[in-house]
Amino acid sequence: MTERLDRIIEFLEVGDGLKAVERAGYLSDGSRHETDSDHTWHMALFALLLAGETGVDLDLGRVLSMVLIHDMVEIFAGDVVVYDVAAREAAKEREREAAERLYGILPGDLRDHLQGLWEEFEERKTQEAQFARALDRLQAFAQNVIAGGKSWRERGITREVSAEVNREVRDSFPVLTAAFETLQQRADRQQLWAAPATGTPKQQGLPPDRDQSTL
C-alpha cells in the first residue's frame, strides 16, 4: 500500500505542472493567458451543463474523466498550433510517448485506466469521447469570444480560418452547433476576428513552450 500510494502522490505532484502550461487564449479581462488547468476546469463546466442538452444518454462521469486528463500529456509533450496540420500530425508520436511516461508513474491498474481514457478521447470512437473532443474546441472558441478576440487578432485568425478548424466538431451534437452559432454571431457583432487581409495564422510571436492551441 505504501508503494502504491507513493506512486499516486508522485503522479498528483507531476500533474501540478498542468497549471503552468500557458495557452494562447486570454482570460476574460485580458490580464493573462489562460492555462491548461483553467481550460480543463472550464471545459468540465461546459460538460456538466451541456451533456443533458444533447438528447443522448451520455455517461457524464466518463466524459468528465476524459476532460480531466485529456491535456495532461502537454506537461511533457507541449503543444502545437491547431491550424498547423503538419505539426499536429508530427506531434502524435510525441504525445503518445508523453502519455506512456506520464501514466506510467501510476500503479498498473490506474495507468491502464487513465491511459485508456486518453486514448478513447484521442480516437473519438465513443459518443462520450466525441462530446468531450467537441467541448475542447467549443471552450477554446468561447474563450476567445469572452476575451474579446484578443488572441484571434494577435494571430491573424479570420472568421473563415476559425470556421474551417471547427467544422469537424461543430455539428457533432445539435446543442453544440447552436452554441457555436450563438458565439459566432456575437463575434460577428463585436467584430472580434482578424481582418481578412491578414489571411493565414501567424506562426511567429509566441514562445516555443507556449500552448498555441486556443481557437
N, C-alpha and C positions, 0 to 999 in steps of 0.2 A: 504493500500500500504506500509506503514512503517513497519508493522509486516512482510509482505511478503518479502520485501527487506532485512530486518534484518535476516531472515532465509536463504535467498540466500547467503548473505555475510558470515554468520556463516558456511555454507557448503563450500564456497570457502576457508575460513580460515582453516577448518579441512582438506580440500583437499591438502593444502600445505604440509601436512605430507607425501604425496607420494614421495616428494623429498628426504626424509630421509630413505626410505625403501631400504636397500642395497641388491643387488643381488650378486650371487656368481661369475658371469662373470666380466671381466675387460674391461676397456676402451682400445682402440687400442694401446696406449702407455704403458699400464700396470701400470699406475701411481695410479689408484684407482679402486675400484669396481664400476660397473655400478649401478645406482639406478633405481627404478621403473619408475620415471619420465623420465630418459634417455631412458629406454626401450620403454616407451609409445610413446615418440616423434619419435624414430627411426622406430618403428612399423607403425606409421601413415605415415611416408615417404615411407615405403615399400608398404603400401596400395595405396597411391596416384600414385605411379609409376607402380605397377603391376596389378591393377584392370582392366585396359584397355587391358591387355595382356591375360586375361583369356578366351576371346571369349564368355563371359557370360555377360548378361545385369544386372550388379550389381548396387544396389543403393549405390554409393560411400559415400554419406552423412551418411547413416545408418552404413556402415562399419566403417567410421571414428568415429562416435559417440560411437560405441561399443569399438573400440580401446581405445578411450579416457578414458572410465570409467571402463574397464574390470578388472584392478588390484587395484582399489581404496579400495576394501574390505580389502586388505592387510594392510591398515593403522591400522585396529583394529584386524584382524584375523592372521596376519603374514602369513608365507608360509611354505610349507614342500618340501623336495627334490622330484623332479619329478620322480625319479627312485624308490621311496618307495611307492608301490601301496597301501599298507595297510594304511599308514599315509595319503595319498592323499584321500582315501575313508573316513577316520575318520574326515578329515578336512572339509568335505562338509557341515555338520550342523553348524560348527563354522563360516564358510564363509557366510552361509545364515543368521545367526544371525547378523553378521557384516554388511551385506547388509541392513537388516532392520534397524539397528541402524544408519548407515551412511545416507542412502537415506531418512530415517525418519526425518532428520533435515529439509528437504525441504518442501515447501508447497505441498499439496496433489497431484496436477496435475503434478508437476515436479518430485515428489517422484515416482509416478506411471510410468512416462516416463523413468526415469533413471534406476529404478529397473527392469522395463520390458526389457530394453536393456541388462542389466546384465544377466537376466535370459535367454534371447534369445541367448546370447553369450555362456552361460554355456550349454544350451540344444542342440545347433547346429542344430536346425530344419529348418533354412532358409539357402539359399546359402550365404547370407551375413555373417551370423554367422559362417558357415563352413570356409569361406575365412578368416575371422578375426582370428579364432582359429588356422588355419594353419599358418598364419603370425606370431602369437605368438611364435610358435615353430621355424619357419624359422628365425625370427630375432635373437632369442637366439642362434640358431645353427651358424648363420652368425657371431654373436658377438664373439663366441669362435674362429672361424677361423681368424677373423680380429685381435683378441688379441693374436694370435699365440698359441692357445690351452692351455694357462696357467691354466685355471680353470679345463679343462679336466684332465690334468696331476696331478694337486693337488688332485682331487677327484678320481683318478684312473679310469676314464671313457675311455673304449676302443671303437674302431670303431663299434664293434658288439653291445655293450650296447646302444650306441647312435642311431644306425640304428634301433634297436628294439623300442626304445622310440618314434622315429619319424615315424614309419611305418604307423600309423593310419592317419597321415595328409599329408605325402609327396606326395601321389598320388591323393589328393583331386582335384587338378587342374593341367593340363599338364604343365603350366608355372612354378608352384611351384615344380613339380617333376624335371624339368630341372634346377631350381635354386638350389635345394638340391644337385643334381648330380654334378653341377659345383663346388659348395663349397666343397663337399666331395672329389672330385678329387684334389682340392687344398690342403685340409687337408692331403690327402694321400701323395702327392708330398713332402709336408713340414714335414711329419711325426709328426703331431700335437697330435695324440692320446696318451693315456697312453699305456704302454706296456701290451700286453695280459696277462702276468703273474700276473698283479695286479688284474685282474678278475672283482671283484664286486666294485661298487662305495663305496667310503669311507663315513661312516655315522658320523664320528667324525671330529674335527678340525675346525668347524665353530661355531661362537656364536649362541645360540638358537634363537636369534631375527633376524638373517640374512636371507634374502630371498635366498633360495638354489635352485631355480627353473631353473637357466640357464642351457641349454642343452650342 
